[in-house]
Amino acid sequence: MGAPNQAKNQGKNQLPLSTVQYLTFLTAGEEYAISIVKVSEIVEYEAVTTVPNTPPWIRGVTNLRGRVVPVVDLAVKFGLPASRISKFTCIIITEVMFQNEKLTMGVLADSVSQVIDLSADEIEETPPFGTRVKTEYLLGMGALGKKFCLILDIDKVLSADELLAVTDSVADGSHSNNAPTKAKHFETGA
C-alpha cells in the first residue's frame, strides 16, 4: 500500500527508477554532459587535419580507423576562444541523427570527467539566462554536488544546416589525409 503514496512523492515528471547515464566533460572551463547512448568511444587527441572552407567551429577531421570524422570545437561553437590542446585533450566520438541517418562526429573536450547517472528529478530546466550556450542546445542542467553540468542535445548542437556544411566540406577534402593514425581508446561503459 505504500507504493501509491511513494509514486505521488516522486514528482510529476519522473518515471520510477528511471535514470539515464551521461558522460561529463570540460570545455572552456564549463562542465557539459552528453547522453552515453550518443557516445561511441573516446580517443586521444592526435592528428586533426584542417579542411578549407569549413565553419570556424570545425577544428578539422581525424582519421578513425580509416574513416574521416569531423571534429567540432564546442568552445568556438559557443562563441568562446578556441580550445587549447593539452595532454588531457581528447575527442568524444558521437553518433548524431541527420536526415534519419547516423553520422559520426567528434567533439573536442579539454578533458573527460566521469559517467554519471541522473534521474528525471535530478535534471533542472535550463534558465533563460546565464549560460553561454543557446538554450535550444540544452536538455537541462544536471546536479553535480553544488555545481551543475549543462546537458547537451548533441543532435541540435550539430544541427542540420551545419551538418550539411560539414559533410559537404569533408566530402570535398576527404582525400587530403589518408595516413592512418594511432588512437588510444578508452572505455565509456556503453
Backbone as a printed PyTorch tensor [residue, N CA C, xyz], in Angstrom:
tensor([[[  0.8000,  -1.1940,   0.0000],
         [  0.0000,   0.0000,   0.0000],
         [  0.8460,   1.2620,   0.0000]],

        [[  2.1130,   1.1370,   0.3440],
         [  2.9890,   2.2990,   0.3640],
         [  3.3670,   2.7720,  -1.0240]],

        [[  3.2450,   1.9370,  -2.0490],
         [  3.6850,   2.2900,  -3.3940],
         [  2.9180,   3.4610,  -3.9920]],

        [[  1.5700,   3.5490,  -3.9040],
         [  0.8830,   4.7030,  -4.4920],
         [  1.3190,   6.0230,  -3.8640]],

        [[  1.4640,   6.0590,  -2.5390],
         [  1.9130,   7.2920,  -1.8970],
         [  3.3410,   7.6280,  -2.3020]],

        [[  4.1660,   6.6080,  -2.4190],
         [  5.5530,   6.8120,  -2.8170],
         [  5.6110,   7.3870,  -4.2320]],

        [[  4.7760,   6.8890,  -5.1380],
         [  4.7540,   7.3840,  -6.5160],
         [  4.3410,   8.8460,  -6.5620]],

        [[  3.3950,   9.2680,  -5.7090],
         [  2.9530,  10.6640,  -5.6740],
         [  4.0940,  11.5820,  -5.2380]],

        [[  4.9280,  11.1070,  -4.3470],
         [  6.0010,  11.9320,  -3.8140],
         [  7.2070,  12.0360,  -4.7380]],

        [[  7.2200,  11.2830,  -5.8220],
         [  8.3910,  11.2700,  -6.6980],
         [  8.4110,  12.4290,  -7.6780]],

        [[  7.3380,  13.1750,  -7.8050],
         [  7.3210,  14.2850,  -8.7500],
         [  6.6050,  13.8800, -10.0150]],

        [[  5.9520,  14.8400, -10.6370],
         [  5.0980,  14.5240, -11.7770],
         [  5.8710,  14.1420, -13.0340]],

        [[  7.1160,  14.5690, -13.1720],
         [  7.8590,  14.2980, -14.4030],
         [  8.7550,  13.0630, -14.3230]],

        [[  8.8530,  12.4420, -13.1790],
         [  9.7940,  11.3350, -13.0150],
         [  9.1230,   9.9940, -13.2440]],

        [[  9.8190,   9.1580, -13.9780],
         [  9.4080,   7.7710, -14.1080],
         [ 10.0860,   7.0000, -12.9940]],

        [[  9.3830,   6.1290, -12.3030],
         [ 10.0040,   5.4050, -11.1920],
         [ 11.2420,   4.6300, -11.6500]],

        [[ 12.3100,   4.7570, -10.8810],
         [ 13.5640,   4.0380, -11.1010],
         [ 14.2090,   4.3240, -12.4530]],

        [[ 13.7980,   5.3910, -13.1290],
         [ 14.3250,   5.7160, -14.4480],
         [ 15.5350,   6.6410, -14.3120]],

        [[ 16.6960,   6.1670, -14.7410],
         [ 17.8840,   7.0120, -14.7620],
         [ 18.5360,   6.8930, -16.1310]],

        [[ 19.2580,   7.9240, -16.4900],
         [ 19.9840,   7.9580, -17.7540],
         [ 21.4430,   8.2290, -17.4210]],

        [[ 22.3510,   7.5760, -18.1360],
         [ 23.7760,   7.8070, -17.9390],
         [ 24.2590,   8.8910, -18.8900]],

        [[ 25.1100,   9.7640, -18.3560],
         [ 25.6940,  10.8520, -19.1310],
         [ 27.2000,  10.8510, -18.9540]],

        [[ 27.9120,  11.1560, -20.0290],
         [ 29.3530,  11.3620, -19.9670],
         [ 29.5770,  12.8480, -19.7460]],

        [[ 30.3110,  13.2020, -18.6830],
         [ 30.5970,  14.6130, -18.4320],
         [ 32.0170,  14.9300, -18.8840]],

        [[ 32.1820,  16.1520, -19.3710],
         [ 33.4850,  16.5860, -19.8690],
         [ 33.6060,  18.0930, -19.7310]],

        [[ 34.8430,  18.5740, -19.7430],
         [ 35.1180,  20.0040, -19.6190],
         [ 35.4760,  20.6000, -20.9710]],

        [[ 34.9020,  21.7670, -21.2370],
         [ 35.2490,  22.5770, -22.3940],
         [ 35.1670,  24.0250, -21.9640]],

        [[ 36.2260,  24.7750, -22.1600],
         [ 36.2900,  26.2000, -21.8280],
         [ 35.8590,  26.4710, -20.3850]],

        [[ 36.2750,  25.6150, -19.4720],
         [ 36.0080,  25.8240, -18.0650],
         [ 34.6180,  25.4460, -17.5880]],

        [[ 33.7690,  24.9830, -18.4800],
         [ 32.4130,  24.5690, -18.1150],
         [ 32.3010,  23.0520, -18.2300]],

        [[ 31.4500,  22.4800, -17.3970],
         [ 31.2140,  21.0340, -17.4550],
         [ 29.9340,  20.7830, -18.2560]],

        [[ 30.0650,  19.9400, -19.2620],
         [ 28.9570,  19.5680, -20.1360],
         [ 28.7150,  18.0750, -20.0050]],

        [[ 27.5620,  17.6350, -20.4830],
         [ 27.2380,  16.2150, -20.4560],
         [ 26.5220,  15.8440, -21.7490]],

        [[ 26.7970,  14.6240, -22.2120],
         [ 26.1210,  14.0480, -23.3760],
         [ 25.6100,  12.6850, -22.9520]],

        [[ 24.4040,  12.3560, -23.3720],
         [ 23.8590,  11.0310, -23.0800],
         [ 24.8310,   9.9680, -23.5690]],

        [[ 25.0990,   8.9880, -22.7260],
         [ 26.0880,   7.9530, -23.0460],
         [ 25.6840,   7.1490, -24.2830]],

        [[ 24.3960,   7.0860, -24.5720],
         [ 23.9640,   6.3430, -25.7660],
         [ 24.3990,   7.0350, -27.0500]],

        [[ 24.7450,   8.3250, -26.9790],
         [ 25.2340,   9.0650, -28.1470],
         [ 26.7460,   8.9460, -28.3070]],

        [[ 27.4350,   8.4180, -27.2890],
         [ 28.8920,   8.3300, -27.3000],
         [ 29.3040,   6.9300, -27.7210]],

        [[ 30.1180,   6.8350, -28.7660],
         [ 30.5880,   5.5090, -29.1790],
         [ 31.9630,   5.1930, -28.5990]],

        [[ 32.8050,   6.2110, -28.4380],
         [ 34.1220,   5.9950, -27.8350],
         [ 34.7870,   7.3390, -27.5650]],

        [[ 35.8840,   7.2790, -26.8460],
         [ 36.6990,   8.4570, -26.5670],
         [ 38.1060,   8.1240, -27.0510]],

        [[ 38.6790,   9.0270, -27.8560],
         [ 40.0180,   8.7840, -28.3830],
         [ 40.9330,   9.9380, -27.9980]],

        [[ 42.1980,   9.6140, -27.8600],
         [ 43.2130,  10.6160, -27.5530],
         [ 43.3120,  11.5940, -28.7190]],

        [[ 43.5130,  12.8730, -28.4170],
         [ 43.7050,  13.8740, -29.4570],
         [ 45.0800,  13.6690, -30.0740]],

        [[ 45.0990,  13.4020, -31.3490],
         [ 46.3850,  13.2670, -32.0400],
         [ 46.3840,  14.1420, -33.2760]],

        [[ 46.1780,  13.5820, -34.4210],
         [ 46.2450,  14.3390, -35.6630],
         [ 44.8490,  14.7810, -36.0960]],

        [[ 44.6890,  16.0940, -36.2450],
         [ 43.4660,  16.6520, -36.8020],
         [ 43.8910,  17.5050, -37.9930]],

        [[ 43.3340,  17.1980, -39.1430],
         [ 43.6800,  17.8910, -40.3790],
         [ 42.6680,  18.9880, -40.6490]],

        [[ 43.1430,  20.2140, -40.8390],
         [ 42.2690,  21.3430, -41.1470],
         [ 41.7160,  21.1760, -42.5550]],

        [[ 40.4220,  21.4440, -42.7100],
         [ 39.7780,  21.3640, -44.0180],
         [ 39.3500,  22.7730, -44.4080]],

        [[ 39.8070,  23.2740, -45.5820],
         [ 39.4370,  24.6350, -46.0000],
         [ 37.9200,  24.7690, -46.1750]],

        [[ 37.4390,  25.9920, -46.0030],
         [ 36.0390,  26.3560, -46.2300],
         [ 35.0520,  25.6650, -45.3030]],

        [[ 35.4910,  25.2890, -44.1090],
         [ 34.5600,  24.7560, -43.1140],
         [ 34.2660,  25.8650, -42.1120]],

        [[ 33.1630,  25.7490, -41.3960],
         [ 32.8610,  26.7580, -40.3670],
         [ 33.9950,  26.8170, -39.3460]],

        [[ 34.1820,  27.9560, -38.6880],
         [ 35.3030,  28.1050, -37.7420],
         [ 35.2510,  27.1240, -36.5720]],

        [[ 34.0800,  26.6310, -36.2190],
         [ 33.9720,  25.7070, -35.0950],
         [ 34.3160,  24.2730, -35.4700]],

        [[ 34.6040,  24.0270, -36.7510],
         [ 35.1010,  22.7130, -37.1710],
         [ 36.6140,  22.7660, -37.0800]],

        [[ 37.1650,  22.0340, -36.1220],
         [ 38.6160,  22.0320, -35.8940],
         [ 39.3230,  21.3710, -37.0730]],

        [[ 38.6470,  20.4280, -37.7080],
         [ 39.1960,  19.6870, -38.8280],
         [ 38.6060,  18.2980, -38.8440]],

        [[ 39.3530,  17.3670, -39.4250],
         [ 38.9150,  15.9760, -39.4660],
         [ 40.0260,  15.0960, -38.9040]],

        [[ 39.6180,  13.9630, -38.3680],
         [ 40.5850,  12.9910, -37.8760],
         [ 40.3170,  11.6560, -38.5580]],

        [[ 41.3310,  10.8280, -38.5790],
         [ 41.2340,   9.5150, -39.1850],
         [ 40.9560,   8.5040, -38.0700]],

        [[ 39.7590,   7.9610, -38.0780],
         [ 39.3670,   6.9820, -37.0720],
         [ 39.2760,   5.6260, -37.7620]],

        [[ 40.3770,   4.8790, -37.6960],
         [ 40.4530,   3.5600, -38.3320],
         [ 39.9990,   3.6090, -39.8020]],

        [[ 40.5180,   4.6090, -40.5320],
         [ 40.2320,   4.7140, -41.9550],
         [ 38.9980,   5.5250, -42.3020]],

        [[ 38.2480,   5.9660, -41.3070],
         [ 37.0540,   6.7870, -41.5530],
         [ 37.3750,   8.2470, -41.2710]],

        [[ 36.8680,   9.1360, -42.1110],
         [ 37.0300,  10.5660, -41.9180],
         [ 35.9560,  11.0380, -40.9420]],

        [[ 36.3820,  11.6170, -39.8110],
         [ 35.4480,  12.0700, -38.7810],
         [ 35.6870,  13.5570, -38.5240]],

        [[ 34.6760,  14.4130, -38.7730],
         [ 34.8010,  15.8310, -38.4500],
         [ 34.9090,  16.0250, -36.9410]],

        [[ 35.7380,  16.9970, -36.5220],
         [ 35.9360,  17.2870, -35.1030],
         [ 35.4470,  18.7100, -34.8300]],

        [[ 34.4840,  18.8380, -33.9110],
         [ 33.8640,  20.1080, -33.5630],
         [ 34.4890,  20.6490, -32.2800]],

        [[ 34.8610,  21.9310, -32.2950],
         [ 35.3390,  22.6140, -31.0940],
         [ 34.1410,  23.3620, -30.5110]],

        [[ 33.5400,  22.8000, -29.4530],
         [ 32.3480,  23.3970, -28.8640],
         [ 32.6100,  24.8000, -28.3240]],

        [[ 33.8250,  25.0640, -27.8600],
         [ 34.1340,  26.3990, -27.3510],
         [ 33.8860,  27.4400, -28.4380]],

        [[ 34.4000,  27.2060, -29.6340],
         [ 34.2040,  28.1340, -30.7450],
         [ 32.7220,  28.1760, -31.1310]],

        [[ 32.0870,  27.0330, -31.1490],
         [ 30.6600,  26.9490, -31.4830],
         [ 29.8340,  27.8100, -30.5390]],

        [[ 30.2400,  27.8790, -29.2770],
         [ 29.5120,  28.6390, -28.2760],
         [ 30.0380,  30.0760, -28.1290]],

        [[ 30.8790,  30.5350, -29.0850],
         [ 31.3230,  31.9150, -29.0990],
         [ 32.4820,  32.2340, -28.1730]],

        [[ 33.2590,  31.2280, -27.7980],
         [ 34.3960,  31.4030, -26.8940],
         [ 35.7020,  31.1990, -27.6630]],

        [[ 36.8400,  31.5430, -27.0650],
         [ 38.1230,  31.2820, -27.7350],
         [ 38.3110,  29.7740, -27.9770]],

        [[ 39.0450,  29.4510, -29.0220],
         [ 39.2960,  28.0520, -29.3790],
         [ 39.9450,  27.3010, -28.2230]],

        [[ 39.6120,  26.0300, -28.1070],
         [ 40.1820,  25.1790, -27.0600],
         [ 41.6800,  25.0330, -27.2630]],

        [[ 42.4110,  25.0540, -26.1550],
         [ 43.8540,  24.8040, -26.2020],
         [ 44.0830,  23.3090, -26.0490]],

        [[ 45.0380,  22.8040, -26.7810],
         [ 45.3530,  21.3860, -26.7330],
         [ 46.3130,  21.1310, -25.5730]],

        [[ 45.9810,  20.1490, -24.7420],
         [ 46.8360,  19.7550, -23.6230],
         [ 46.9600,  18.2380, -23.6210]],

        [[ 47.6690,  17.7060, -22.6360],
         [ 47.8150,  16.2550, -22.5610],
         [ 46.5010,  15.5750, -22.1910]],

        [[ 45.5120,  16.3280, -21.6870],
         [ 44.2180,  15.7610, -21.3270],
         [ 43.1750,  15.8910, -22.4330]],

        [[ 43.4910,  16.6500, -23.4780],
         [ 42.5450,  16.8660, -24.5710],
         [ 42.2220,  15.5410, -25.2500]],

        [[ 40.9420,  15.3540, -25.5300],
         [ 40.5220,  14.1360, -26.2150],
         [ 39.3720,  14.4650, -27.1530]],

        [[ 38.9850,  13.4800, -27.9290],
         [ 37.8690,  13.6230, -28.8620],
         [ 36.8070,  12.6040, -28.4630]],

        [[ 35.6080,  13.1070, -28.2070],
         [ 34.4810,  12.2380, -27.8900],
         [ 33.7860,  11.9240, -29.2100]],

        [[ 33.8120,  10.6690, -29.5840],
         [ 33.1840,  10.2450, -30.8450],
         [ 31.7050,  10.0250, -30.5700]],

        [[ 30.8550,  10.7880, -31.2770],
         [ 29.4130,  10.7260, -31.0660],
         [ 28.6980,  10.2790, -32.3270]],

        [[ 27.5190,   9.7560, -32.1100],
         [ 26.6290,   9.3890, -33.2160],
         [ 25.4550,  10.3570, -33.1790]],

        [[ 25.3010,  11.1710, -34.2220],
         [ 24.1960,  12.1230, -34.2840],
         [ 23.2580,  11.7380, -35.4190]],

        [[ 21.9950,  12.1020, -35.2620],
         [ 20.9980,  11.8070, -36.2950],
         [ 20.9270,  12.9810, -37.2630]],

        [[ 20.9950,  12.6600, -38.5440],
         [ 20.8870,  13.6530, -39.6030],
         [ 20.1180,  13.0300, -40.7550]],

        [[ 18.9530,  13.5820, -41.0710],
         [ 18.0940,  13.0600, -42.1360],
         [ 17.9000,  11.5520, -41.9990]],

        [[ 17.5360,  11.1350, -40.7840],
         [ 17.2760,   9.7320, -40.4440],
         [ 18.4770,   8.8090, -40.6410]],

        [[ 19.6640,   9.3780, -40.6610],
         [ 20.8910,   8.5840, -40.7450],
         [ 21.7830,   8.9450, -39.5670]],

        [[ 22.5450,   7.9560, -39.0940],
         [ 23.5260,   8.2340, -38.0540],
         [ 24.8050,   8.7170, -38.7020]],

        [[ 25.3040,   9.8470, -38.2010],
         [ 26.5860,  10.3660, -38.6490],
         [ 27.5470,  10.3470, -37.4720]],

        [[ 28.7940,  10.0570, -37.7590],
         [ 29.8170,  10.0410, -36.7270],
         [ 30.5160,  11.3930, -36.7210]],

        [[ 30.5380,  12.0270, -35.5320],
         [ 31.1830,  13.3230, -35.3600],
         [ 32.0560,  13.2490, -34.1200]],

        [[ 33.1310,  14.0100, -34.1090],
         [ 33.9730,  14.1050, -32.9310],
         [ 33.7530,  15.4320, -32.2270]],

        [[ 33.7210,  15.4140, -30.9130],
         [ 33.5890,  16.6280, -30.1110],
         [ 34.8740,  16.7880, -29.3080]],

        [[ 35.5470,  17.9070, -29.4890],
         [ 36.7830,  18.1880, -28.7840],
         [ 36.4750,  18.4940, -27.3250]],

        [[ 37.1640,  17.8440, -26.4090],
         [ 36.9710,  18.0800, -24.9800],
         [ 38.3150,  18.3770, -24.3350]],

        [[ 38.3300,  19.3610, -23.4300],
         [ 39.5640,  19.6640, -22.6850],
         [ 39.9490,  18.4710, -21.8180]],

        [[ 38.9450,  17.7980, -21.2610],
         [ 39.1530,  16.5610, -20.5110],
         [ 37.7980,  15.9020, -20.2930]],

        [[ 37.8310,  14.6000, -20.0890],
         [ 36.6190,  13.8530, -19.7650],
         [ 36.5970,  13.6780, -18.2580]],

        [[ 35.4270,  13.8820, -17.6470],
         [ 35.3270,  13.8280, -16.1940],
         [ 34.8800,  12.4600, -15.7050]],

        [[ 33.6240,  12.0990, -15.9770],
         [ 33.0660,  10.8730, -15.4220],
         [ 31.7750,  10.5050, -16.1380]],

        [[ 31.2820,   9.3220, -15.8450],
         [ 29.9530,   8.9050, -16.2770],
         [ 29.0680,   9.0130, -15.0450]],

        [[ 27.9450,   9.7310, -15.1990],
         [ 27.0340,   9.9230, -14.0740],
         [ 25.6520,   9.3840, -14.4240]],

        [[ 24.9050,   9.0060, -13.4070],
         [ 23.5100,   8.5940, -13.5540],
         [ 22.6460,   9.7320, -13.0450]],

        [[ 21.6940,  10.1680, -13.8650],
         [ 20.7610,  11.2030, -13.4450],
         [ 19.3380,  10.7290, -13.6780]],

        [[ 18.5100,  10.8840, -12.6710],
         [ 17.0910,  10.6040, -12.8450],
         [ 16.4040,  11.9100, -13.2390]],

        [[ 15.1820,  11.8100, -13.6840],
         [ 14.4590,  12.9860, -14.1680],
         [ 14.3750,  14.0810, -13.1070]],

        [[ 14.2290,  13.7110, -11.8260],
         [ 14.1050,  14.7470, -10.7940],
         [ 15.4510,  15.3880, -10.4420]],

        [[ 16.5520,  14.8670, -10.9630],
         [ 17.8670,  15.4680, -10.7450],
         [ 18.2590,  16.4110, -11.8790]],

        [[ 17.3940,  16.5350, -12.8860],
         [ 17.6700,  17.4100, -14.0250],
         [ 16.7640,  18.6340, -13.9170]],

        [[ 17.4060,  19.7890, -13.8380],
         [ 16.6790,  21.0520, -13.7280],
         [ 16.4740,  21.6380, -15.1180]],

        [[ 15.4060,  22.4290, -15.2540],
         [ 15.1910,  23.1360, -16.5070],
         [ 16.2930,  24.1700, -16.6900]],

        [[ 16.5970,  24.4590, -17.9360],
         [ 17.6260,  25.4440, -18.2430],
         [ 17.0560,  26.8380, -18.0400]],

        [[ 17.7410,  27.6790, -17.2740],
         [ 17.2380,  29.0490, -17.1140],
         [ 17.3890,  29.8000, -18.4350]],

        [[ 16.5220,  30.7690, -18.6940],
         [ 16.5990,  31.5060, -19.9660],
         [ 17.7390,  32.5190, -19.9880]],

        [[ 18.6210,  32.4930, -18.9840],
         [ 19.7300,  33.4510, -18.8920],
         [ 20.9390,  32.7520, -18.2930]],

        [[ 22.0900,  33.3790, -18.4290],
         [ 23.2550,  32.9640, -17.6660],
         [ 24.0840,  31.8330, -18.2340]],

        [[ 23.7290,  31.2750, -19.3860],
         [ 24.5860,  30.2470, -19.9700],
         [ 25.1640,  30.7750, -21.2760]],

        [[ 26.3250,  30.2690, -21.6360],
         [ 26.9620,  30.6710, -22.8880],
         [ 26.3670,  29.9220, -24.0740]],

        [[ 25.5840,  28.9120, -23.7800],
         [ 25.0520,  28.0170, -24.7980],
         [ 23.6120,  28.3910, -25.0910]],

        [[ 23.2320,  28.3870, -26.3700],
         [ 21.8310,  28.6190, -26.7160],
         [ 20.9720,  27.6010, -25.9840]],

        [[ 19.8820,  28.0700, -25.4080],
         [ 19.0590,  27.1750, -24.5960],
         [ 18.4480,  26.0480, -25.4160]],

        [[ 18.2720,  26.2420, -26.7160],
         [ 17.7190,  25.1390, -27.5180],
         [ 18.7180,  23.9940, -27.6880]],

        [[ 19.9880,  24.2360, -27.3820],
         [ 21.0030,  23.1900, -27.4250],
         [ 20.9990,  22.3280, -26.1660]],

        [[ 20.2590,  22.7510, -25.1410],
         [ 20.3210,  22.0930, -23.8390],
         [ 19.0710,  21.2770, -23.5410]],

        [[ 19.2810,  20.1260, -22.9320],
         [ 18.1790,  19.3160, -22.4270],
         [ 17.8590,  19.6900, -20.9870]],

        [[ 18.8110,  20.3080, -20.3140],
         [ 18.6320,  20.6990, -18.9290],
         [ 19.9700,  20.8250, -18.2550]],

        [[ 19.9120,  20.9180, -16.9320],
         [ 21.1190,  21.0440, -16.1300],
         [ 21.1110,  19.9500, -15.0770]],

        [[ 22.1870,  19.1900, -15.0270],
         [ 22.2800,  18.0870, -14.0800],
         [ 23.0690,  18.4840, -12.8520]],

        [[ 22.5640,  18.0950, -11.7050],
         [ 23.2250,  18.4270, -10.4400],
         [ 24.4690,  17.5680, -10.2510]],

        [[ 25.5840,  18.2490,  -9.9700],
         [ 26.8520,  17.5780,  -9.6500],
         [ 27.3320,  18.1480,  -8.3270]],

        [[ 26.7590,  17.6550,  -7.2480],
         [ 27.0750,  18.2250,  -5.9400],
         [ 26.5070,  19.6280,  -5.8680]],

        [[ 27.3880,  20.6160,  -5.6230],
         [ 26.9380,  22.0120,  -5.5440],
         [ 26.9370,  22.6920,  -6.8990]],

        [[ 27.5020,  22.0510,  -7.9070],
         [ 27.5850,  22.6230,  -9.2500],
         [ 26.5630,  21.9520, -10.1670]],

        [[ 26.4690,  22.4500, -11.3750],
         [ 25.6270,  21.8560, -12.4040],
         [ 26.4700,  21.5870, -13.6400]],

        [[ 26.0730,  20.5810, -14.4070],
         [ 26.6350,  20.3890, -15.7400],
         [ 25.5210,  20.6860, -16.7300]],

        [[ 25.8970,  21.2160, -17.8710],
         [ 24.9310,  21.5320, -18.9180],
         [ 24.7610,  20.2930, -19.7910]],

        [[ 23.5430,  19.7670, -19.8420],
         [ 23.2750,  18.5490, -20.6100],
         [ 22.9260,  18.9540, -22.0350]],

        [[ 23.7950,  18.5630, -22.9710],
         [ 23.6490,  18.9560, -24.3680],
         [ 22.7260,  18.0100, -25.1320]],

        [[ 21.9130,  18.5900, -26.0000],
         [ 21.1750,  17.8190, -27.0070],
         [ 22.0750,  17.8420, -28.2340]],

        [[ 22.9490,  16.8610, -28.3400],
         [ 24.0060,  16.8820, -29.3530],
         [ 23.4490,  16.9060, -30.7750]],

        [[ 22.2640,  16.3340, -30.9860],
         [ 21.6460,  16.3920, -32.3110],
         [ 21.3160,  17.8350, -32.6950]],

        [[ 20.9150,  18.6510, -31.7230],
         [ 20.6060,  20.0540, -32.0020],
         [ 21.8650,  20.9060, -32.0590]],

        [[ 22.8540,  20.5880, -31.2330],
         [ 24.1160,  21.3350, -31.2660],
         [ 24.7180,  21.2230, -32.6630]],

        [[ 24.6450,  20.0440, -33.2170],
         [ 25.1500,  19.8040, -34.5700],
         [ 23.9440,  19.7360, -35.5060]],

        [[ 23.3260,  20.8960, -35.7390],
         [ 22.0630,  20.9690, -36.4690],
         [ 22.2150,  20.6530, -37.9430]],

        [[ 21.0850,  20.4870, -38.5980],
         [ 21.0310,  20.0230, -39.9920],
         [ 21.8100,  20.9240, -40.9500]],

        [[ 21.6060,  22.2390, -40.8850],
         [ 22.3010,  23.1330, -41.8170],
         [ 23.8100,  23.0770, -41.6020]],

        [[ 24.2130,  23.0240, -40.3410],
         [ 25.6340,  22.9730, -40.0330],
         [ 26.2380,  21.6450, -40.4600]],

        [[ 25.4790,  20.5630, -40.2740],
         [ 25.9750,  19.2570, -40.7020],
         [ 26.1150,  19.1850, -42.2130]],

        [[ 25.2090,  19.8320, -42.9410],
         [ 25.3450,  19.8710, -44.4020],
         [ 26.6470,  20.5450, -44.7960]],

        [[ 26.9660,  21.6580, -44.1420],
         [ 28.2150,  22.3680, -44.4300],
         [ 29.4150,  21.4680, -44.1510]],

        [[ 29.3580,  20.7570, -43.0420],
         [ 30.4570,  19.8750, -42.6560],
         [ 30.5840,  18.7150, -43.6240]],

        [[ 29.4810,  18.0240, -43.8990],
         [ 29.5630,  16.8420, -44.7520],
         [ 29.9830,  17.2110, -46.1680]],

        [[ 29.5320,  18.3730, -46.6680],
         [ 29.9590,  18.8170, -47.9970],
         [ 31.4510,  19.1100, -48.0120]],

        [[ 31.9390,  19.8140, -46.9920],
         [ 33.3580,  20.1560, -46.9230],
         [ 34.2250,  18.9250, -46.7490]],

        [[ 33.7880,  18.0020, -45.9010],
         [ 34.5530,  16.7840, -45.6600],
         [ 34.6020,  15.9330, -46.9220]],

        [[ 33.4910,  15.8660, -47.6340],
         [ 33.4630,  15.0910, -48.8740],
         [ 34.4500,  15.6740, -49.8780]],

        [[ 34.5480,  17.0180, -49.9200],
         [ 35.4940,  17.6640, -50.8380],
         [ 36.9350,  17.4520, -50.4180]],

        [[ 37.2000,  17.3970, -49.0940],
         [ 38.5750,  17.3340, -48.6040],
         [ 38.9750,  15.9940, -48.0460]],

        [[ 38.1690,  14.9670, -48.2330],
         [ 38.4370,  13.6910, -47.5650],
         [ 39.6660,  12.9670, -48.0860]],

        [[ 40.1710,  13.3670, -49.2130],
         [ 41.3320,  12.6690, -49.7570],
         [ 42.6470,  13.3150, -49.3340]],

        [[ 42.5610,  14.4000, -48.5170],
         [ 43.7740,  15.1420, -48.1780],
         [ 44.6650,  14.4290, -47.1780]],

        [[ 44.1050,  13.5200, -46.3700],
         [ 44.9480,  12.8580, -45.3630],
         [ 44.4750,  11.4260, -45.2050]],

        [[ 45.1250,  10.5310, -45.8840],
         [ 44.7460,   9.1230, -45.7840],
         [ 45.6830,   8.3320, -44.8930]],

        [[ 46.6420,   9.0120, -44.2750],
         [ 47.5880,   8.3100, -43.4200],
         [ 46.8950,   7.8420, -42.1500]],

        [[ 47.0850,   6.5820, -41.7920],
         [ 46.4530,   6.1100, -40.5620],
         [ 47.0770,   6.7590, -39.3390]],

        [[ 46.2540,   6.9670, -38.3190],
         [ 46.7680,   7.5000, -37.0640],
         [ 46.5030,   6.4940, -35.9710]],

        [[ 47.3480,   6.5530, -34.9590],
         [ 47.1470,   5.6920, -33.8070],
         [ 46.1430,   6.3640, -32.8970]],

        [[ 45.1710,   5.6240, -32.4110],
         [ 44.1810,   6.1860, -31.4760],
         [ 44.1880,   5.3570, -30.2130]],

        [[ 44.2890,   6.0410, -29.0990],
         [ 44.1940,   5.3660, -27.8120],
         [ 42.7200,   5.3480, -27.4370]],

        [[ 42.1840,   4.1970, -27.1320],
         [ 40.7670,   4.0700, -26.8640],
         [ 40.5080,   3.9370, -25.3720]],

        [[ 39.4130,   4.5250, -24.9450],
         [ 39.0070,   4.4640, -23.5620],
         [ 37.6030,   3.8600, -23.5070]],

        [[ 37.3280,   3.0910, -22.4900],
         [ 36.0040,   2.5180, -22.3330],
         [ 35.0440,   3.5830, -21.8380]],

        [[ 33.8280,   3.6370, -22.4170],
         [ 32.8270,   4.5950, -21.9670],
         [ 31.7540,   3.9550, -21.1270]],

        [[ 31.7910,   2.6630, -21.0080],
         [ 30.7620,   1.9750, -20.2240],
         [ 29.4930,   1.7480, -21.0040]],

        [[ 29.4950,   2.1010, -22.2850],
         [ 28.2910,   1.9260, -23.0960],
         [ 28.1420,   0.5010, -23.5460]]])
